[in-house]
Amino acid sequence: MIVRDMADGVRWFSRRVNRGELSGYRVGRTWRMTREDVADLIERHRNPSIARNDVKVPRTEFSGVTPTSRRRRERGEL
């Protein structure tokens, strides 16, 4: 999705409702959605996340230390 599409949220929303991509209805000049419609919208546009258990990060005594500080610690300068 291109960022410029999101510049005008009302147009973005109305285009998707008219295409049938989203559920919603209009009351006067106001667009309305049910809680289920909002939950569905969030679920379909959410970025996939990686479970933290699946990611193996090697931990050492020097984790989170800059490379320069790590070298100094290894040399015994700190």
Backbone bond lengths (Angstrom), bond angles and torsions (degrees), N, CA, C in turn:
res aa  C-N    CA-C-N  psi(-1)  N-CA   C-N-CA  omega(-1)  CA-C   N-CA-C  phi
1 M - - - 1.442 - - 1.523 108.30 -
2 I 1.298 117.02 138.19 1.450 122.11 -177.96 1.521 109.01 -88.94
3 V 1.328 115.78 141.04 1.458 121.20 -175.96 1.528 111.01 -61.64
4 R 1.330 117.99 -36.29 1.462 118.75 -178.13 1.530 112.07 -62.92
5 D 1.340 117.66 -22.44 1.463 121.09 175.12 1.522 111.29 -63.85
6 M 1.319 116.14 -29.06 1.463 120.52 -176.19 1.530 112.12 -89.98
7 A 1.347 118.36 -1.28 1.459 120.40 -177.68 1.521 111.29 -60.87
8 D 1.318 117.90 -36.39 1.455 121.79 178.75 1.525 107.45 -118.60
9 G 1.314 117.07 97.84 1.451 122.36 -174.71 1.516 114.46 -61.17
10 V 1.343 117.18 -34.59 1.466 120.39 -178.85 1.526 109.63 -67.59
11 R 1.322 116.95 -44.53 1.472 119.72 178.13 1.519 111.13 -64.63
12 W 1.334 116.09 -43.30 1.473 120.33 178.96 1.520 109.52 -56.75
13 F 1.318 115.92 -48.06 1.455 121.38 -178.33 1.529 111.37 -64.78
14 S 1.335 116.76 -47.82 1.466 119.26 -176.65 1.528 111.52 -65.06
15 R 1.328 117.67 -36.13 1.474 119.70 176.44 1.523 111.05 -61.64
16 R 1.308 116.68 -43.62 1.469 119.91 -178.23 1.522 112.06 -70.23
17 V 1.314 117.94 -35.49 1.469 120.61 176.60 1.523 109.15 -66.17
18 N 1.332 117.07 -44.10 1.465 120.66 179.82 1.530 112.24 -63.87
19 R 1.333 117.62 -33.42 1.465 121.59 177.49 1.527 112.14 -77.29
20 G 1.319 116.94 -14.86 1.453 120.66 -178.02 1.515 113.19 88.67
21 E 1.340 118.11 9.99 1.469 122.02 179.54 1.528 111.72 -76.92
22 L 1.329 116.43 -28.54 1.466 121.93 -179.23 1.522 109.47 -126.56
23 S 1.328 114.64 157.77 1.460 120.19 175.70 1.515 108.49 -103.89
24 G 1.308 116.45 136.51 1.456 121.42 177.95 1.511 108.85 178.37
25 Y 1.317 115.57 172.02 1.454 119.77 178.20 1.520 108.40 -147.49
26 R 1.302 115.13 162.03 1.448 120.65 -176.33 1.525 110.06 -112.63
27 V 1.329 115.09 134.24 1.461 121.87 174.93 1.526 105.25 -120.58
28 G 1.326 116.42 105.86 1.462 119.96 -175.25 1.512 109.74 65.58
29 R 1.318 117.32 -119.49 1.468 121.55 178.42 1.524 112.44 -101.79
30 T 1.303 117.11 5.84 1.465 121.92 -175.17 1.519 111.11 -109.06
31 W 1.335 116.39 132.63 1.467 121.41 174.99 1.514 108.68 -86.15
32 R 1.316 117.53 140.90 1.459 122.74 179.73 1.522 109.48 -126.94
33 M 1.330 115.45 150.19 1.465 122.53 175.75 1.520 107.59 -139.93
34 T 1.330 116.04 148.33 1.460 119.72 174.35 1.523 108.37 -80.88
35 R 1.314 117.37 167.85 1.468 121.42 177.42 1.532 110.85 -60.32
36 E 1.320 116.22 -37.50 1.468 120.40 178.95 1.525 110.70 -65.86
37 D 1.342 116.85 -38.44 1.467 120.70 177.41 1.528 110.52 -62.71
38 V 1.325 116.53 -43.73 1.464 121.06 179.78 1.525 110.49 -65.23
39 A 1.330 117.09 -44.21 1.469 120.56 179.17 1.526 110.62 -61.33
40 D 1.330 117.14 -40.66 1.463 121.10 178.29 1.524 110.88 -65.24
41 L 1.327 117.42 -42.33 1.462 122.00 178.37 1.525 110.98 -60.56
42 I 1.316 116.88 -46.29 1.470 121.34 179.60 1.521 110.41 -62.89
43 E 1.315 117.03 -44.57 1.469 120.79 -178.40 1.524 111.85 -63.16
44 R 1.327 117.18 -40.96 1.465 120.08 -177.60 1.517 113.24 -74.96
45 H 1.340 118.57 -25.01 1.459 121.06 -177.95 1.527 113.03 -105.23
46 R 1.313 117.51 5.64 1.465 121.56 179.54 1.521 109.83 -74.48
47 N 1.319 116.19 142.61 1.461 120.99 175.21 1.515 108.90 -74.78
48 P 1.326 117.83 138.12 1.463 118.74 177.98 1.528 109.78 -66.03
49 S 1.307 115.57 137.51 1.457 119.11 -179.48 1.523 109.68 -111.36
50 I 1.299 115.45 156.62 1.463 122.11 178.78 1.518 107.65 -100.68
51 A 1.306 115.72 130.53 1.461 119.39 177.71 1.521 109.20 -65.03
52 R 1.311 117.05 137.45 1.468 120.35 -177.23 1.529 112.10 -64.51
53 N 1.330 118.62 -25.55 1.464 120.86 -179.55 1.529 110.77 -69.01
54 D 1.338 117.09 -27.34 1.457 121.13 -176.65 1.519 112.90 -78.53
55 V 1.321 118.01 -20.21 1.453 121.45 -176.54 1.521 108.74 -92.64
56 K 1.319 116.00 121.98 1.462 120.96 178.37 1.521 109.14 -100.32
57 V 1.309 116.87 111.85 1.449 122.29 179.51 1.516 107.77 -108.30
58 P 1.330 116.74 120.60 1.460 118.13 179.14 1.528 110.45 -66.28
59 R 1.309 116.26 129.06 1.460 121.04 179.74 1.521 108.42 -108.42
60 T 1.303 114.04 132.25 1.453 119.87 176.37 1.517 107.92 -129.81
61 E 1.291 115.45 178.11 1.460 120.70 177.53 1.527 110.18 -62.85
62 F 1.342 116.01 -26.10 1.457 121.11 -174.14 1.524 113.50 -105.41
63 S 1.308 118.47 17.75 1.457 120.08 178.64 1.523 110.45 -61.34
64 G 1.335 116.15 136.88 1.453 121.15 178.69 1.512 113.62 83.32
65 V 1.321 117.89 6.30 1.457 122.20 179.80 1.525 108.17 -104.12
66 T 1.322 116.90 142.91 1.461 120.10 179.01 1.527 110.11 -63.59
67 P 1.337 117.61 155.09 1.469 120.14 179.72 1.527 112.74 -56.99
68 T 1.334 117.60 -37.76 1.464 120.37 179.90 1.525 110.67 -65.31
69 S 1.322 116.88 -45.58 1.466 119.95 178.92 1.521 111.04 -65.20
70 R 1.343 117.54 -37.46 1.460 121.23 177.85 1.529 110.77 -60.38
71 R 1.340 117.22 -45.13 1.474 120.20 179.06 1.524 110.64 -63.23
72 R 1.325 116.45 -41.90 1.461 118.84 179.64 1.521 111.76 -63.75
73 R 1.340 117.02 -38.10 1.470 119.54 178.02 1.515 110.36 -67.35
74 E 1.336 117.13 -41.33 1.458 120.62 179.56 1.524 111.56 -63.21
75 R 1.340 117.23 -34.02 1.456 121.15 178.49 1.517 112.27 -80.77
76 G 1.348 116.18 -11.57 1.449 119.33 -179.82 1.515 113.74 86.19
77 E 1.334 116.19 14.15 1.465 119.94 -179.20 1.525 112.20 -77.12
78 L 1.332 117.51 -21.33 1.467 119.48 -179.66 1.494 111.50 -108.26
